Amino acid sequence: MDWKRLAQFALLGSRDSEQYAILLMRVSIGLFFAISGGRKLFVAVSRKTMYETLTRAKVPFPSLMTYFVSSVEFVGGSLVAAGLLSSLASLALSVNMVVAILTAKLSAMPKGLSSLGWVDNLLYIPEVLYVLIFLWMICSGPGKLSVDYWLADQLQK
């Protein structure tokens, strides 16, 4: 057994499989948002739930914002999944999630928590983790298995 290679893997991971992990994460989160946004756009019950959520959160123009937010999720998620304009789409989806956190999620957190309890509850909110994933994708790029990578390669020729 090659102990040195095993130790390096344990400490640094595997650069050989990194692109597959990026692909899996990008396609998974992209499909999640595309499907979620699509349901809110095209399924009446989901659209009504979205409208009610925005109304409860006192978001201005809830009817218009229902379509806007849902469209950002649908189009942004589709772009992320395809790896096309991934950084721009990730930024738009991050803003979408930050607004959701500020308008609906923080107010639902229990009151009187310790600092550690507050951070624990904050990190338990899925939208916070989505923002972190999108930030990582903006910084690391969409990976070699993406349309963006192919386009960037074509621009360099």
MDTraj code that builds the backbone (N, CA, C; nanometers):
import mdtraj as md
import numpy as np

residues = "MET ASP TRP LYS ARG LEU ALA GLN PHE ALA LEU LEU GLY SER ARG ASP SER GLU GLN TYR ALA ILE LEU LEU MET ARG VAL SER ILE GLY LEU PHE PHE ALA ILE SER GLY GLY ARG LYS LEU PHE VAL ALA VAL SER ARG LYS THR MET TYR GLU THR LEU THR ARG ALA LYS VAL PRO PHE PRO SER LEU MET THR TYR PHE VAL SER SER VAL GLU PHE VAL GLY GLY SER LEU VAL ALA ALA GLY LEU LEU SER SER LEU ALA SER LEU ALA LEU SER VAL ASN MET VAL VAL ALA ILE LEU THR ALA LYS LEU SER ALA MET PRO LYS GLY LEU SER SER LEU GLY TRP VAL ASP ASN LEU LEU TYR ILE PRO GLU VAL LEU TYR VAL LEU ILE PHE LEU TRP MET ILE CYS SER GLY PRO GLY LYS LEU SER VAL ASP TYR TRP LEU ALA ASP GLN LEU GLN LYS".split()
xyz = np.array([
    [0.0842, -0.1178, 0.0000],
    [0.0000, 0.0000, 0.0000],
    [0.0890, 0.1245, 0.0000],
    [0.0531, 0.2217, -0.0800],
    [0.1277, 0.3463, -0.0910],
    [0.0772, 0.4432, 0.0162],
    [0.1434, 0.4439, 0.1332],
    [0.0997, 0.5233, 0.2481],
    [0.1122, 0.6728, 0.2227],
    [0.2149, 0.7090, 0.1476],
    [0.2330, 0.8516, 0.1181],
    [0.1163, 0.9043, 0.0340],
    [0.0781, 0.8272, -0.0669],
    [-0.0346, 0.8686, -0.1528],
    [-0.1647, 0.8699, -0.0739],
    [-0.1850, 0.7750, 0.0135],
    [-0.3050, 0.7712, 0.0978],
    [-0.3092, 0.8922, 0.1912],
    [-0.1936, 0.9271, 0.2474],
    [-0.1871, 1.0443, 0.3358],
    [-0.2154, 1.1718, 0.2570],
    [-0.1606, 1.1822, 0.1368],
    [-0.1872, 1.2998, 0.0545],
    [-0.3355, 1.3091, 0.0198],
    [-0.3991, 1.1972, -0.0104],
    [-0.5430, 1.1962, -0.0397],
    [-0.6224, 1.2409, 0.0827],
    [-0.5846, 1.1903, 0.1992],
    [-0.6549, 1.2261, 0.3226],
    [-0.6398, 1.3753, 0.3539],
    [-0.5268, 1.4324, 0.3192],
    [-0.5011, 1.5741, 0.3495],
    [-0.5505, 1.6693, 0.2405],
    [-0.5409, 1.6273, 0.1144],
    [-0.5676, 1.7196, 0.0033],
    [-0.6829, 1.6786, -0.0875],
    [-0.7394, 1.5612, -0.0683],
    [-0.8445, 1.5151, -0.1587],
    [-0.7853, 1.4659, -0.2889],
    [-0.8682, 1.4597, -0.3912],
    [-0.8235, 1.4076, -0.5203],
    [-0.8522, 1.5077, -0.6310],
    [-0.7478, 1.5675, -0.6856],
    [-0.7642, 1.6607, -0.7980],
    [-0.8161, 1.5872, -0.9219],
    [-0.7875, 1.4562, -0.9311],
    [-0.8322, 1.3782, -1.0469],
    [-0.9839, 1.3731, -1.0571],
    [-1.0528, 1.3689, -0.9438],
    [-1.1991, 1.3589, -0.9467],
    [-1.2697, 1.4893, -0.9142],
    [-1.1942, 1.5960, -0.8953],
    [-1.2531, 1.7254, -0.8577],
    [-1.3569, 1.7729, -0.9599],
    [-1.3280, 1.7593, -1.0875],
    [-1.4213, 1.8075, -1.1909],
    [-1.5550, 1.7344, -1.1868],
    [-1.5522, 1.6075, -1.1483],
    [-1.6775, 1.5318, -1.1392],
    [-1.7600, 1.5776, -1.0192],
    [-1.6920, 1.6119, -0.9112],
    [-1.7619, 1.6633, -0.7925],
    [-1.8250, 1.7994, -0.8227],
    [-1.7516, 1.8854, -0.8931],
    [-1.8053, 2.0165, -0.9325],
    [-1.9255, 1.9973, -1.0242],
    [-1.9130, 1.9072, -1.1200],
    [-2.0238, 1.8792, -1.2119],
    [-2.1473, 1.8315, -1.1357],
    [-2.1270, 1.7374, -1.0452],
    [-2.2393, 1.6834, -0.9675],
    [-2.3068, 1.7932, -0.8855],
    [-2.2281, 1.8767, -0.8190],
    [-2.2841, 1.9847, -0.7374],
    [-2.3558, 2.0878, -0.8246],
    [-2.2915, 2.1281, -0.9335],
    [-2.3487, 2.2303, -1.0207],
    [-2.4801, 2.1839, -1.0835],
    [-2.4814, 2.0632, -1.1368],
    [-2.6026, 2.0115, -1.1996],
    [-2.7125, 1.9889, -1.0948],
    [-2.6758, 1.9373, -0.9792],
    [-2.7754, 1.9105, -0.8745],
    [-2.8426, 2.0380, -0.8257],
    [-2.7641, 2.1383, -0.7895],
    [-2.8245, 2.2613, -0.7375],
    [-2.8949, 2.3370, -0.8496],
    [-2.8404, 2.3301, -0.9703],
    [-2.9064, 2.3944, -1.0839],
    [-3.0416, 2.3325, -1.1125],
    [-3.0475, 2.2007, -1.1154],
    [-3.1756, 2.1323, -1.1382],
    [-3.2745, 2.1596, -1.0253],
    [-3.2249, 2.1627, -0.9028],
    [-3.3121, 2.1930, -0.7888],
    [-3.3819, 2.3272, -0.8096],
    [-3.3044, 2.4304, -0.8451],
    [-3.3624, 2.5632, -0.8633],
    [-3.4472, 2.5704, -0.9898],
    [-3.4053, 2.5059, -1.0973],
    [-3.4841, 2.5069, -1.2207],
    [-3.6197, 2.4403, -1.1987],
    [-3.6202, 2.3277, -1.1312],
    [-3.7464, 2.2570, -1.1048],
    [-3.8335, 2.3374, -1.0093],
    [-3.7735, 2.3887, -0.9021],
    [-3.8480, 2.4674, -0.8043],
    [-3.9072, 2.5926, -0.8689],
    [-3.8268, 2.6652, -0.9449],
    [-3.8759, 2.7847, -1.0136],
    [-3.9808, 2.7514, -1.1181],
    [-3.9592, 2.6430, -1.1901],
    [-4.0558, 2.5999, -1.2910],
    [-4.1906, 2.5653, -1.2299],
    [-4.1879, 2.4967, -1.1173],
    [-4.3148, 2.4632, -1.0495],
    [-4.3877, 2.5902, -1.0064],
    [-4.3130, 2.6872, -0.9552],
    [-4.3748, 2.8134, -0.9111],
    [-4.4297, 2.8920, -1.0295],
    [-4.3678, 2.8779, -1.1448],
    [-4.4157, 2.9490, -1.2641],
    [-4.5345, 2.8792, -1.3296],
    [-4.5305, 2.7469, -1.3360],
    [-4.6243, 2.6742, -1.4202],
    [-4.7279, 2.5893, -1.3463],
    [-4.7164, 2.5774, -1.2133],
    [-4.8137, 2.4996, -1.1351],
    [-4.8871, 2.5966, -1.0424],
    [-5.0187, 2.6069, -1.0623],
    [-5.0981, 2.7086, -0.9916],
    [-5.0856, 2.6995, -0.8394],
    [-5.0871, 2.5805, -0.7841],
    [-5.0794, 2.5645, -0.6386],
    [-4.9455, 2.6157, -0.5859],
    [-4.8373, 2.5846, -0.6550],
    [-4.7045, 2.6307, -0.6135],
    [-4.6923, 2.7824, -0.6280],
    [-4.7494, 2.8361, -0.7360],
    [-4.7462, 2.9808, -0.7572],
    [-4.8241, 3.0521, -0.6461],
    [-4.9380, 2.9954, -0.6075],
    [-5.0193, 3.0540, -0.4994],
    [-4.9431, 3.0510, -0.3673],
    [-4.8751, 2.9410, -0.3385],
    [-4.7955, 2.9302, -0.2164],
    [-4.6840, 3.0351, -0.2152],
    [-4.6199, 3.0542, -0.3291],
    [-4.5146, 3.1542, -0.3399],
    [-4.5716, 3.2938, -0.3152],
    [-4.6855, 3.3226, -0.3756],
    [-4.7513, 3.4526, -0.3570],
    [-4.7839, 3.4753, -0.2091],
    [-4.8370, 3.3734, -0.1435],
    [-4.8719, 3.3855, -0.0013],
    [-4.7472, 3.4062, 0.0854],
    [-4.6395, 3.3387, 0.0515],
    [-4.5134, 3.3555, 0.1248],
    [-4.4634, 3.4989, 0.1114],
    [-4.4664, 3.5517, -0.0081],
    [-4.4206, 3.6890, -0.0311],
    [-4.5121, 3.7902, 0.0372],
    [-4.6410, 3.7625, 0.0383],
    [-4.7374, 3.8514, 0.1050],
    [-4.7116, 3.8533, 0.2557],
    [-4.6933, 3.7355, 0.3155],
    [-4.6641, 3.7265, 0.4595],
    [-4.5351, 3.7988, 0.4952],
    [-4.4380, 3.7930, 0.4052],
    [-4.3083, 3.8577, 0.4293],
    [-4.3136, 4.0077, 0.3993],
    [-4.4294, 4.0544, 0.3571],
    [-4.4497, 4.1974, 0.3258],
    [-4.3573, 4.2469, 0.2142],
    [-4.3330, 4.1604, 0.1172],
    [-4.2546, 4.1978, 0.0000],
    [-4.3439, 4.2843, -0.0888],
    [-4.2945, 4.3995, -0.1345],
    [-4.3774, 4.4844, -0.2201],
    [-4.4113, 4.4157, -0.3527],
    [-4.5263, 4.4473, -0.4057],
    [-4.5731, 4.3928, -0.5337],
    [-4.5640, 4.2390, -0.5372],
    [-4.6304, 4.1710, -0.4450],
    [-4.6146, 4.0252, -0.4353],
    [-4.6540, 3.9495, -0.5624],
    [-4.7517, 3.9986, -0.6356],
    [-4.7913, 3.9294, -0.7585],
    [-4.6795, 3.9340, -0.8628],
    [-4.6255, 4.0526, -0.8844],
    [-4.5143, 4.0689, -0.9782],
    [-4.3905, 3.9935, -0.9301],
    [-4.3615, 4.0051, -0.8010],
    [-4.2423, 3.9407, -0.7457],
    [-4.2521, 3.7881, -0.7499],
    [-4.3747, 3.7345, -0.7432],
    [-4.3925, 3.5890, -0.7557],
    [-4.3355, 3.5418, -0.8886],
    [-4.3691, 3.6127, -0.9953],
    [-4.3201, 3.5747, -1.1280],
    [-4.1709, 3.6059, -1.1443],
    [-4.1273, 3.7191, -1.0896],
    [-3.9867, 3.7573, -1.1019],
    [-3.8958, 3.6573, -1.0298],
    [-3.9253, 3.6317, -0.9035],
    [-3.8422, 3.5410, -0.8231],
    [-3.8441, 3.4005, -0.8834],
    [-3.9610, 3.3546, -0.9229],
    [-3.9733, 3.2212, -0.9828],
    [-3.8954, 3.2119, -1.1133],
    [-3.8986, 3.3198, -1.1923],
    [-3.8237, 3.3218, -1.3190],
    [-3.6741, 3.3205, -1.2946],
    [-3.6281, 3.3953, -1.1941],
    [-3.4850, 3.3941, -1.1595],
    [-3.4434, 3.2523, -1.1216],
    [-3.5259, 3.1842, -1.0419],
    [-3.4931, 3.0471, -1.0027],
    [-3.4919, 2.9542, -1.1236],
    [-3.5934, 2.9647, -1.2090],
    [-3.6048, 2.8752, -1.3243],
    [-3.4911, 2.8978, -1.4246],
    [-3.4727, 3.0228, -1.4662],
    [-3.3696, 3.0536, -1.5654],
    [-3.2300, 3.0371, -1.5042],
    [-3.2103, 3.0935, -1.3845],
    [-3.0798, 3.0827, -1.3186],
    [-3.0413, 2.9385, -1.2930],
    [-3.1354, 2.8589, -1.2433],
    [-3.1073, 2.7177, -1.2181],
    [-3.0738, 2.6421, -1.3452],
    [-3.1463, 2.6726, -1.4529],
    [-3.1188, 2.6073, -1.5818],
    [-2.9789, 2.6424, -1.6318],
    [-2.9411, 2.7701, -1.6183],
    [-2.8080, 2.8129, -1.6612],
    [-2.6981, 2.7479, -1.5778],
    [-2.7187, 2.7420, -1.4474],
    [-2.6189, 2.6776, -1.3599],
    [-2.6054, 2.5300, -1.3964],
    [-2.7172, 2.4615, -1.4146],
    [-2.7127, 2.3185, -1.4486],
    [-2.6374, 2.2953, -1.5792],
    [-2.6588, 2.3832, -1.6763],
    [-2.5915, 2.3700, -1.8055],
    [-2.4460, 2.4174, -1.8001],
    [-2.4131, 2.4959, -1.6988],
    [-2.2779, 2.5513, -1.6913],
    [-2.2600, 2.6652, -1.7894],
    [-2.3673, 2.7397, -1.8145],
    [-2.3650, 2.8526, -1.9069],
    [-2.3923, 2.9810, -1.8294],
    [-2.3001, 3.0754, -1.8362],
    [-2.3102, 3.1994, -1.7581],
    [-2.3291, 3.1670, -1.6099],
    [-2.2566, 3.0672, -1.5654],
    [-2.2733, 3.0122, -1.4302],
    [-2.2485, 3.1137, -1.3199],
    [-2.1461, 3.1944, -1.3328],
    [-2.1156, 3.2902, -1.2273],
    [-2.2247, 3.3957, -1.2165],
    [-2.2706, 3.4461, -1.3293],
    [-2.3781, 3.5449, -1.3294],
    [-2.5071, 3.4850, -1.2723],
    [-2.5405, 3.3640, -1.3147],
    [-2.6605, 3.2965, -1.2639],
    [-2.6470, 3.2668, -1.1147],
    [-2.5290, 3.2266, -1.0711],
    [-2.5059, 3.2003, -0.9288],
    [-2.5212, 3.3277, -0.8466],
    [-2.4742, 3.4382, -0.9014],
    [-2.4891, 3.5663, -0.8325],
    [-2.6368, 3.6038, -0.8200],
    [-2.7127, 3.5898, -0.9282],
    [-2.8565, 3.6217, -0.9250],
    [-2.9299, 3.5326, -0.8249],
    [-2.8978, 3.4048, -0.8242],
    [-2.9628, 3.3127, -0.7307],
    [-2.9210, 3.3425, -0.5864],
    [-2.7969, 3.3846, -0.5671],
    [-2.7511, 3.4230, -0.4323],
    [-2.8288, 3.5431, -0.3806],
    [-2.8460, 3.6434, -0.4649],
    [-2.9238, 3.7608, -0.4247],
    [-3.0659, 3.7194, -0.3903],
    [-3.1230, 3.6334, -0.4733],
    [-3.2571, 3.5800, -0.4481],
    [-3.2651, 3.5149, -0.3094],
    [-3.1646, 3.4353, -0.2758],
    [-3.1636, 3.3652, -0.1478],
    [-3.1387, 3.4602, -0.0305],
    [-3.0526, 3.5593, -0.0487],
    [-3.0274, 3.6569, 0.0584],
    [-3.1558, 3.7327, 0.0901],
    [-3.2293, 3.7711, -0.0129],
    [-3.3571, 3.8397, 0.0096],
    [-3.4541, 3.7470, 0.0831],
    [-3.4581, 3.6203, 0.0455],
    [-3.5455, 3.5242, 0.1146],
    [-3.5059, 3.5111, 0.2616],
    [-3.3771, 3.5077, 0.2873],
    [-3.3290, 3.4971, 0.4254],
    [-3.3710, 3.6205, 0.5046],
    [-3.3495, 3.7379, 0.4473],
    [-3.3779, 3.8629, 0.5182],
    [-3.5271, 3.8888, 0.5368],
    [-3.6082, 3.8473, 0.4398],
    [-3.7514, 3.8784, 0.4481],
    [-3.8339, 3.7717, 0.5179],
    [-3.7939, 3.6468, 0.5087],
    [-3.8802, 3.5403, 0.5612],
    [-3.8140, 3.4498, 0.6645],
    [-3.6870, 3.4242, 0.6498],
    [-3.6242, 3.3211, 0.7330],
    [-3.5741, 3.3732, 0.8678],
    [-3.5101, 3.4895, 0.8693],
    [-3.4559, 3.5401, 0.9958],
    [-3.5656, 3.5692, 1.0975],
    [-3.6780, 3.6206, 1.0508],
    [-3.7873, 3.6526, 1.1436],
    [-3.8486, 3.5274, 1.2049],
    [-3.8306, 3.4134, 1.1413],
    [-3.8861, 3.2879, 1.1930],
    [-3.7926, 3.2179, 1.2912],
    [-3.6714, 3.2723, 1.3091],
    [-3.5770, 3.2101, 1.4026],
    [-3.6217, 3.2362, 1.5462],
    [-3.5980, 3.1406, 1.6350],
    [-3.6344, 3.1597, 1.7762],
    [-3.5636, 3.2803, 1.8356],
    [-3.6312, 3.3468, 1.9264],
    [-3.5741, 3.4649, 1.9926],
    [-3.4958, 3.4217, 2.1166],
    [-3.4035, 3.5068, 2.1609],
    [-3.3297, 3.4836, 2.2849],
    [-3.2234, 3.3765, 2.2786],
    [-3.1726, 3.3474, 2.1601],
    [-3.0689, 3.2453, 2.1462],
    [-2.9327, 3.3006, 2.1863],
    [-2.8464, 3.2133, 2.2329],
    [-2.7070, 3.2519, 2.2539],
    [-2.6446, 3.2754, 2.1169],
    [-2.5276, 3.3345, 2.1138],
    [-2.4591, 3.3587, 1.9858],
    [-2.4370, 3.2288, 1.9103],
    [-2.3918, 3.1270, 1.9811],
    [-2.3684, 2.9970, 1.9188],
    [-2.4995, 2.9364, 1.8694],
    [-2.6050, 2.9484, 1.9482],
    [-2.7365, 2.8976, 1.9088],
    [-2.7893, 2.9706, 1.7863],
    [-2.7650, 3.1029, 1.7793],
    [-2.8103, 3.1809, 1.6648],
    [-2.7382, 3.1372, 1.5373],
    [-2.6055, 3.1210, 1.5467],
    [-2.5276, 3.0759, 1.4307],
    [-2.5715, 2.9352, 1.3898],
    [-2.5950, 2.8486, 1.4863],
    [-2.6424, 2.7130, 1.4582],
    [-2.7740, 2.7176, 1.3812],
    [-2.8680, 2.7978, 1.4282],
    [-2.9971, 2.8100, 1.3612],
    [-2.9824, 2.8735, 1.2230],
    [-2.8951, 2.9727, 1.2115],
    [-2.8731, 3.0382, 1.0827],
    [-2.8206, 2.9376, 0.9797],
    [-2.7222, 2.8583, 1.0187],
    [-2.6641, 2.7606, 0.9259],
    [-2.7578, 2.6440, 0.8968],
    [-2.8628, 2.6304, 0.9743],
    [-2.9613, 2.5251, 0.9508],
    [-3.0603, 2.5664, 0.8415],
    [-3.0636, 2.6966, 0.8109],
    [-3.1530, 2.7460, 0.7063],
    [-3.0947, 2.7065, 0.5705],
    [-3.1686, 2.6285, 0.4906],
    [-3.1138, 2.5825, 0.3620],
    [-3.0676, 2.6959, 0.2717],
    [-3.1390, 2.8081, 0.2717],
    [-3.1024, 2.9187, 0.1845],
    [-2.9625, 2.9722, 0.2149],
    [-2.9205, 2.9657, 0.3401],
    [-2.7857, 3.0097, 0.3763],
    [-2.6825, 2.9173, 0.3105],
    [-2.7085, 2.7888, 0.3146],
    [-2.6156, 2.6937, 0.2519],
    [-2.6147, 2.7093, 0.1001],
    [-2.7311, 2.7418, 0.0402],
    [-2.7341, 2.7669, -0.1045],
    [-2.6450, 2.8858, -0.1393],
    [-2.6531, 2.9921, -0.0599],
    [-2.5686, 3.1094, -0.0839],
    [-2.4212, 3.0701, -0.0764],
    [-2.3851, 2.9893, 0.0219],
    [-2.2457, 2.9455, 0.0353],
    [-2.2025, 2.8603, -0.0835],
    [-2.2905, 2.7741, -0.1312],
    [-2.2588, 2.6918, -0.2488],
    [-2.2396, 2.7797, -0.3715],
    [-2.3289, 2.8781, -0.3891],
    [-2.3153, 2.9679, -0.5044],
    [-2.1881, 3.0519, -0.4948],
    [-2.1536, 3.0972, -0.3758],
    [-2.0293, 3.1723, -0.3565],
    [-1.9099, 3.0858, -0.3954],
    [-1.9114, 2.9606, -0.3522],
    [-1.8037, 2.8670, -0.3888],
    [-1.7983, 2.8499, -0.5405],
    [-1.9148, 2.8360, -0.6044],
    [-1.9162, 2.8162, -0.7500],
    [-1.8666, 2.9410, -0.8236],
    [-1.9006, 3.0592, -0.7728],
    [-1.8515, 3.1825, -0.8344],
    [-1.6988, 3.1870, -0.8249],
    [-1.6451, 3.1488, -0.7109],
    [-1.5002, 3.1548, -0.6893],
    [-1.4247, 3.0438, -0.7608],
    [-1.4797, 2.9224, -0.7636],
    [-1.4080, 2.8097, -0.8235],
    [-1.4348, 2.7951, -0.9726],
    [-1.5440, 2.8523, -1.0188],
    [-1.5832, 2.8361, -1.1585],
    [-1.6694, 2.7126, -1.1760],
    [-1.7285, 2.6972, -1.2941],
    [-1.8237, 2.5892, -1.3189],
    [-1.7592, 2.4541, -1.3478],
    [-1.6280, 2.4512, -1.3559],
    [-1.5581, 2.3262, -1.3835],
    [-1.5327, 2.3067, -1.5321],
    [-1.4471, 2.2117, -1.5608],
    [-1.4083, 2.1841, -1.6993],
    [-1.5214, 2.1235, -1.7809],
    [-1.6174, 2.0609, -1.7126],
    [-1.7286, 1.9959, -1.7814],
    [-1.8485, 2.0900, -1.7864],
    [-1.8277, 2.2068, -1.8507],
    [-1.9334, 2.3076, -1.8582],
    [-1.9240, 2.3816, -1.9913],
    [-2.0336, 2.4427, -2.0298],
    [-2.0354, 2.5249, -2.1509],
    [-1.9445, 2.6463, -2.1309],
    [-1.9456, 2.7049, -2.0121],
    [-1.8590, 2.8198, -1.9837],
    [-1.7123, 2.7880, -2.0092],
    [-1.6680, 2.6717, -1.9653],
    [-1.5281, 2.6325, -1.9837],
    [-1.4963, 2.6216, -2.1325],
    [-1.5887, 2.5608, -2.2083],
    [-1.5698, 2.5464, -2.3528],
    [-1.5646, 2.6840, -2.4187],
    [-1.6579, 2.7744, -2.3811],
    [-1.6601, 2.9088, -2.4385],
    [-1.5323, 2.9864, -2.4076],
    [-1.4875, 2.9768, -2.2823],
    [-1.3639, 3.0461, -2.2424],
    [-1.2458, 2.9928, -2.3232],
    [-1.2426, 2.8620, -2.3478],
    [-1.1367, 2.8014, -2.4270],
    [-1.1413, 2.8529, -2.5715],
    [-1.2629, 2.8677, -2.6270],
    [-1.2781, 2.9176, -2.7636],
    [-1.2328, 3.0635, -2.7751],
    [-1.2565, 3.1429, -2.6705],
    [-1.2168, 3.2831, -2.6710],
    [-1.0662, 3.3008, -2.6670],
    [-0.9953, 3.2015, -2.6126],
    [-0.8499, 3.2097, -2.6028],
    [-0.7796, 3.1736, -2.7322],
    [-0.8525, 3.1159, -2.8262],
    [-0.7901, 3.0723, -2.9538],
    [-0.7791, 3.1877, -3.0496],
])
top = md.Topology()
chain = top.add_chain()
for i, resn in enumerate(residues, 1):
    res = top.add_residue(resn, chain, resSeq=i)
    for name in ("N", "CA", "C"):
        top.add_atom(name, md.element.get_by_symbol(name[0]), res)
traj = md.Trajectory(xyz[None], top)
